[in-house]
Amino acid sequence: MDSRCPAAHPDDPTPCDGPVVVMVLDAFNDGAKACEHHGARILASLDGGRVCALPDAPAGAAIRVFTAADSIRPFCWFDGPRIDPSQLSHAENRARISR
């Protein structure tokens, strides 16, 4: 692909994994159209974010993005130590609680 989807963060170096298929919305209903890969990465970085499939999306696209975002750390393209709950994925935080 020559260009990346609108949801790809400028600091995220990863390429899109396919066409734009979902809309990722923040807590204020502002949104960005995204491929599944960048949709999951940006959803993981939002508080109160949600995802919905675009009309021509393949079946299950929004579910795949939502599921993938659960295990992705917020702003995963930044390096550095991650110990604060706000820096960990939802899955990592759930694992900490269940110990």
Beta strands, then each sheet from edge to edge (+ up, - down):
strand 1: 22-25
strand 2: 31-34
strand 3: 50-53
sheet 1: 2+ 1- 3+
end
